Every structure is written in C-alpha cells, then in structure tokens.
Amino acid sequence: MPDAQAAPDGLVADLERASDAVADAEASVEDVGEARLRALDAALDDLDRLFAQYEDDATGTGDFQSYISFQDDLVALVEEFDDDLPERDAFESLLELFKKKRLSESDFAEARSRLSDARDLAGRLGTLEAARSEYGEVRKRVQARADEYAAEVEDLERLERLGNADLDAPTEELREPVQRYDDAVRSAFADFRENEPARDVLAFVETTESYPLVGFDPVPDDLADFVADNPAGDEPIPELLEYADYSPSKLDHFVAEPRTLKRVVGGNRTYLDRLDAAPLTVGWPPERADELRYRLDELVSVVDRFAGDDVLEALHAVRRRVRADDYERLRTAAAAEHELTDEERRRIEDGIQSELAAARDAEAELRDALETY
C-alpha cells in the first residue's frame, strides 16, 4: 500500500509531461502529414537497401557491372517517388552525385549527409511512437497507484466502521443462531454426501447453478456424465472413491466399466474430496444485511432439497435475525471482535481520519489527472 499521507504530485506531473509530449509529437507529424512522412520513411528504407546491396562492389576499382546496375536502380527508384515527397530534392541531388565514372566511399558518405534532414523529418514518426508508448506506461503507473489508494481507502473505511462498533453489544445473540444453522447444515450435508447415491448428490450440486449466491464449484462434465449413465452412480461418493483405489481386476467384481470408473472418479478425486457444505453456511462473522438477505433467500430454496425441517428452522431463525433492527450493530461488533488485529486497534485509537482524508484526496487527484490528460 502507498503511504496515505504522500501526495501523488510527481505522478501527475509525469502524466502531464507525457501527455504534452504526445501532443507536441502529433503536431509535428501533422505539420508534414503522416502519410507523407510514412512515404518518406519507406523511401529512405528503399535507399538504404540499395546502398547496402551495391556500396562495396560499386566503389573504387570494384565491379563495373555493379556500378552500372547501381546507377540504373538509383534512377529508377528516385523516379518512382511522388512529386510531393518531403525532401525530394535531396534524393534527386544523388543522381548528380553518383553520375561519375568512379565512385568512392566518400560519395556514399556525402549521400547520407545530404539525406540527414530527410531522416530527421521521418524520425518524427518514431518520436510520436515513443511518446505514445511512454504516455501509455505513465498512465498504467498512475492507474495502478490510484487503485492502490482506492484499496487503502477501502481498508481505512473498514477500520472506521469497525472502530465505531459497540464492543459491548451482545454478539452472542447473533452468534447462536448462525452457529446452530451452520452446524446443522454441515451435519445434514455430510450425511447426504456419505449415504445418498453420488448421482443424486451431484445432481443437487448442478441445480445450485441457478443460485449464483450459493457458490458450489460446477461438477466436472465427465464426472456428471459418468454418474448419470453408469450403474456405479447409485453408490455414495465415499464408496466410489474407495473403488477408485482398487485394481481393475478387483474392481471388475464390483462395478461395470472398472477402467472408466478409475479414470473418471480417480481423476476428479480432489473435487469430490473438497465437496462439502461450505457454500451453504453463513460463516462468522456474517455478511452485511444488504448482502446476506439475498443469499439467505437462495439458501432456503437450496437447503430444502436435501435437509430436514430442523435445518430449515435454524435457517429461518437466521433470516429473522438478519431482518432485526439491531442486526448491523451486532454484526459490526462481531466483525470488530473477529477481524481487528492489535495493530489495527492501535491505529483506530490514534485516529485514522487524517489518513483516510489524505488517501481519498490522493486517489481523487490521480483519477482527475487520468481524465484530464
């Protein structure tokens, strides 16, 4: 986390400079025209390739045929250039420069010198590309720092809420119904998982896909297909896991398609081992009322599919408690008891208002800069 007291002026200045650099580079390109500069850049590349191809052979007492070919290719190249090509005169001057009986390395050096202004002009494209790249990197840094400040604000707001908690509140009035339900649903689901056919258990899990706040991991496709179509799906999950440890010859005495069972059940052992009632529990401390109410509504529909009346009664007791006027006071107190570390308690005692204000201001400054530049 960044220091909440540190103002992000440096990053804002970096972004402003990077934005200005892009604007300046774009203006310099627009002065000539991007299409004309790209044509100039391509012309310089073509000429560089021509020089690389002939320079060694066409200079000094080199190959006369290479010298002739070079002159012909140079004339053909220059004549292909558009009339409005920037620095076209510099290219045309090369025709006179190389129109002699013998060429030397100094002639090529002079040719490159005459094209220096053209290269500077074409270099505006590279300057623009570099400016845009730098601008993009600076924006990423500013965005990342803004996100860090946002996380700091969120954490400080959490401390502020917990710091305002009534630590003398009777949280056991909330803990008792939540714990009673969680214990009951864990026990009921464990019994369901251990004794009912794997086909029924996994079919139940698949039905929860219609209840996104419940949150079971999806059943792997191959496992769902196997228990649905194979007689082994009549066995409970613990029995299938035990079968998966048997050798194929031993397993052949118990189920059909023993190799398929070992492959599918064994390959999904981790999923089956982890399948428990966690997505059905409320947990401690519980969520805020505006979040938990919707989840409890879904849980009533889901838990009713496998659990008895005692579990549903415990769940309804939790729902009533969440709807009570004192729920948020008790929940906040429970969260404070459960979550606050000794260091966080000291921070709250020292006061976090200045930290929170500084973090909010810093985030706002960075968000404004991202919008401005």
C-alpha positions in Angstrom: 0.0 0.0 0.0 1.2 3.6 -0.7 1.7 6.0 2.2 -1.7 7.5 2.5 -0.1 10.8 3.6 2.0 11.1 0.4 0.6 13.3 -2.3 0.9 11.9 -5.8 2.1 15.2 -7.3 5.1 13.5 -9.1 3.0 11.0 -11.0 0.5 13.7 -12.0 3.4 15.8 -13.3 4.8 12.8 -15.2 1.4 12.2 -16.8 1.1 15.9 -17.8 4.6 15.9 -19.4 3.9 12.6 -21.2 0.6 14.0 -22.5 2.2 17.2 -23.7 5.0 15.2 -25.4 2.4 13.2 -27.3 0.6 16.5 -28.3 3.8 18.0 -29.5 4.8 14.9 -31.4 1.4 14.7 -33.0 1.6 18.4 -34.0 5.0 17.9 -35.6 3.7 15.0 -37.6 0.5 16.9 -38.7 2.7 19.7 -39.9 4.0 17.5 -42.7 1.3 14.9 -42.8 1.5 11.3 -41.5 1.0 9.7 -44.9 3.8 11.9 -46.5 6.2 11.0 -43.6 5.5 7.3 -43.9 6.2 7.6 -47.6 9.5 9.4 -46.8 10.4 6.7 -44.3 9.8 4.0 -46.9 11.9 5.9 -49.4 14.8 6.0 -47.0 14.5 2.3 -46.3 14.5 1.5 -50.0 17.6 3.7 -50.5 19.4 2.1 -47.5 18.7 -1.3 -49.0 20.1 -0.1 -52.4 23.2 1.2 -50.7 23.7 -2.0 -48.7 23.4 -4.0 -51.9 25.9 -2.1 -54.1 28.2 0.0 -51.9 31.0 -2.5 -51.6 31.0 -3.6 -55.2 30.4 -0.3 -56.9 33.2 1.7 -55.2 36.9 2.1 -56.0 38.1 -0.5 -58.6 35.1 -2.7 -57.9 32.9 -4.5 -60.3 31.9 -2.2 -63.2 28.7 -4.0 -63.9 27.7 -3.4 -60.2 28.4 0.3 -60.8 26.1 0.4 -63.8 23.4 -1.6 -62.1 23.5 0.7 -59.1 23.1 3.8 -61.2 20.2 2.3 -63.1 18.4 1.2 -60.0 19.0 4.5 -58.3 17.5 6.4 -61.2 14.5 4.0 -61.3 14.0 4.4 -57.5 14.1 8.2 -57.4 11.8 8.5 -60.5 9.1 6.3 -58.6 8.9 8.8 -55.8 5.8 11.0 -55.6 6.3 14.7 -56.5 5.2 15.8 -53.1 7.6 13.5 -51.2 9.3 15.6 -48.5 12.9 16.4 -49.2 12.5 15.0 -52.8 15.2 17.5 -54.0 17.7 15.8 -51.7 17.0 12.4 -53.3 17.3 13.9 -56.8 20.6 15.5 -55.9 22.0 12.0 -55.5 21.6 11.4 -59.2 24.1 14.1 -60.0 26.3 13.0 -57.1 26.7 9.4 -58.3 26.9 10.4 -62.0 30.6 9.9 -62.4 33.0 7.2 -63.8 34.2 6.0 -60.4 32.6 6.0 -57.0 34.2 6.1 -53.6 33.2 5.6 -50.0 33.1 9.4 -49.6 30.4 9.6 -52.2 28.2 7.4 -50.2 29.1 9.3 -47.0 28.1 12.5 -48.8 24.8 11.0 -50.0 24.0 10.1 -46.4 24.8 13.6 -45.3 22.5 15.1 -47.9 19.7 12.9 -46.5 20.2 13.9 -42.8 17.3 16.4 -42.9 15.1 13.8 -44.5 15.9 11.3 -41.8 15.2 13.9 -39.1 11.9 14.6 -40.7 11.0 10.9 -40.9 12.2 10.5 -37.3 9.1 12.4 -36.2 7.1 9.2 -36.7 9.5 7.4 -34.3 9.3 10.3 -31.8 5.5 10.1 -31.9 5.5 6.3 -31.4 7.9 6.6 -28.4 5.9 9.4 -26.9 2.7 7.4 -27.1 4.4 4.4 -25.6 5.8 6.4 -22.7 2.4 8.0 -22.2 0.8 4.6 -22.0 3.3 3.4 -19.5 2.8 6.5 -17.3 -1.0 6.0 -17.5 -0.5 2.5 -16.3 1.6 3.7 -13.3 -1.0 6.4 -12.4 -3.8 3.9 -12.7 -2.0 1.4 -10.6 -1.3 4.0 -7.9 -4.9 5.2 -8.0 -6.0 1.6 -7.4 -3.6 1.3 -4.5 -5.1 4.4 -2.9 -8.6 3.0 -3.6 -7.7 -0.1 -1.7 -6.2 2.0 1.1 -9.4 4.0 1.3 -11.5 0.8 1.4 -9.3 -0.6 4.2 -9.4 2.6 6.2 -13.2 2.8 5.8 -13.4 -0.7 7.1 -11.4 0.3 10.1 -13.6 3.4 10.6 -16.7 1.2 10.6 -15.2 -1.3 13.0 -13.8 1.4 15.2 -17.3 2.7 15.6 -18.5 -0.7 16.7 -20.3 -1.2 20.0 -17.9 -3.7 21.5 -20.3 -4.2 24.5 -23.0 -5.4 22.1 -24.4 -8.9 22.9 -22.9 -10.6 19.9 -23.8 -14.0 21.3 -27.4 -13.2 20.3 -26.3 -13.3 16.7 -23.6 -16.0 17.0 -26.0 -18.6 18.5 -28.5 -18.8 15.6 -25.7 -18.6 13.0 -23.7 -21.3 14.6 -26.7 -23.5 15.1 -27.6 -23.3 11.5 -24.0 -23.8 10.2 -23.5 -26.8 12.4 -26.9 -28.3 11.3 -26.3 -27.8 7.6 -22.8 -29.2 7.8 -24.1 -32.3 9.5 -27.0 -32.7 7.1 -24.9 -32.3 4.0 -22.2 -34.7 5.3 -25.0 -37.3 5.8 -26.4 -36.6 2.4 -22.9 -36.9 0.7 -22.0 -40.0 2.6 -25.2 -42.0 2.2 -27.1 -40.9 -0.8 -26.2 -42.0 -4.4 -23.5 -40.0 -6.0 -25.9 -39.4 -8.9 -28.3 -37.6 -6.5 -25.6 -35.6 -4.7 -24.0 -34.3 -7.9 -27.4 -33.6 -9.5 -28.2 -31.5 -6.4 -24.9 -29.5 -6.9 -25.8 -29.0 -10.5 -29.2 -27.5 -9.5 -27.4 -24.9 -7.5 -26.0 -23.3 -10.7 -29.4 -21.5 -10.8 -28.5 -19.9 -7.4 -25.3 -17.9 -8.0 -25.0 -16.7 -4.4 -24.7 -20.3 -3.1 -21.4 -20.8 -4.9 -20.7 -24.5 -5.4 -18.0 -25.3 -7.9 -19.5 -26.8 -11.1 -19.5 -30.6 -11.4 -16.8 -31.7 -13.9 -18.6 -32.8 -17.1 -17.0 -36.2 -17.3 -18.0 -36.9 -13.7 -21.6 -35.7 -14.2 -22.0 -37.9 -17.3 -20.5 -40.9 -15.6 -22.7 -41.0 -12.5 -25.8 -40.2 -14.6 -25.3 -43.0 -17.1 -23.4 -45.7 -15.1 -24.9 -48.0 -12.5 -22.0 -47.1 -10.3 -23.7 -43.7 -9.8 -26.1 -45.5 -7.4 -23.2 -45.8 -4.9 -22.4 -43.0 -2.4 -19.4 -40.8 -3.1 -17.2 -42.4 -0.4 -17.8 -45.8 -1.9 -16.9 -44.5 -5.4 -13.6 -43.0 -4.0 -12.8 -46.3 -2.4 -13.5 -48.2 -5.6 -11.1 -45.9 -7.4 -8.3 -47.2 -5.3 -9.0 -50.8 -6.3 -7.0 -52.6 -9.0 -9.0 -53.0 -12.3 -9.2 -56.8 -11.7 -10.6 -56.4 -8.2 -12.9 -53.6 -9.2 -14.3 -55.8 -12.0 -16.1 -57.8 -9.3 -18.0 -54.7 -8.1 -18.9 -52.5 -11.0 -19.2 -52.4 -14.7 -16.6 -50.4 -16.7 -14.0 -50.5 -14.0 -11.4 -48.7 -16.0 -13.8 -45.8 -16.8 -14.6 -45.5 -13.1 -10.9 -45.4 -12.1 -10.2 -42.7 -14.8 -13.2 -40.5 -14.1 -13.6 -40.8 -10.3 -9.8 -41.0 -9.7 -9.3 -38.0 -12.0 -11.8 -36.0 -10.0 -10.8 -37.1 -6.5 -9.8 -33.6 -5.5 -13.2 -32.2 -6.5 -15.1 -35.0 -4.6 -12.8 -34.7 -1.5 -13.5 -31.0 -1.3 -17.2 -31.2 -1.8 -18.7 -30.1 1.5 -21.3 -27.8 3.0 -19.1 -24.6 3.0 -21.1 -22.9 0.2 -24.3 -23.5 2.3 -23.0 -21.9 5.6 -23.4 -18.4 6.7 -20.0 -18.1 8.4 -18.7 -15.9 11.2 -18.8 -13.0 11.3 -21.8 -12.9 8.9 -22.1 -10.6 5.9 -23.8 -7.2 5.9 -27.6 -7.4 5.9 -28.0 -6.0 2.4 -25.7 -8.8 1.1 -26.8 -11.7 3.3 -30.6 -11.3 2.8 -30.5 -12.3 -0.8 -28.1 -15.2 -0.2 -30.4 -16.5 2.6 -33.3 -16.4 0.2 -31.4 -18.6 -2.2 -30.2 -20.9 0.6 -33.8 -21.6 1.7 -34.6 -22.9 -1.8 -31.4 -24.9 -2.0 -31.2 -26.5 1.5 -34.8 -27.6 1.3 -33.7 -30.0 -1.4 -31.8 -32.3 0.9 -32.1 -31.2 4.6 -34.8 -31.8 7.2 -37.1 -29.4 9.0 -34.6 -28.9 11.8 -32.1 -27.4 9.4 -34.7 -25.2 7.7 -36.0 -24.0 11.0 -32.4 -22.9 12.0 -32.0 -21.2 8.7 -35.3 -19.3 9.1 -34.1 -18.2 12.5 -31.0 -16.7 10.9 -33.2 -14.9 8.4 -35.3 -13.4 11.1 -32.2 -12.2 13.0 -30.8 -10.6 9.9 -34.0 -8.7 9.4 -34.0 -7.4 13.0 -33.3 -3.7 13.6 -30.1 -4.4 15.7 -28.5 -6.8 13.2 -26.0 -4.3 11.8 -25.0 -3.2 15.3 -24.4 -6.8 16.3 -22.7 -7.8 13.1 -20.3 -4.8 13.2 -19.4 -5.6 16.7 -18.8 -9.3 15.8 -16.7 -8.2 12.9 -14.6 -5.9 15.1 -14.1 -8.7 17.6 -13.1 -11.2 14.9 -11.1 -9.1 12.4 -9.3 -6.3 14.2 -5.6 -7.0 14.9 -3.8 -5.4 17.8 -2.0 -3.1 15.3 -5.3 -2.1 13.7 -6.8 -1.3 17.2 -3.8 1.0 17.9 -4.4 2.7 14.5 -8.0 3.3 15.4 -7.1 4.6 18.8 -4.5 7.0 17.3 -7.1 8.2 14.8 -7.4 7.4 11.1 -9.4 10.4 9.9 -6.4 12.2 8.5 -5.1 9.1 6.8 -8.5 8.5 5.2 -8.9 12.0 4.0 -5.3 12.0 2.5 -5.9 8.7 0.8 -9.2 9.9 -0.7 -7.6 13.2 -1.9 -4.7 11.3 -3.4 -7.0 8.9 -5.3 -9.2 11.8 -6.5 -6.2 13.7 -7.7 -4.9 10.7 -9.7 -8.4 9.9 -11.1 -8.8 13.6 -12.2 -5.4 13.5 -13.8 -6.3 10.4 -15.8 -9.4 12.1 -17.0 -7.6 15.4 -17.8 -4.6 14.0 -19.5 
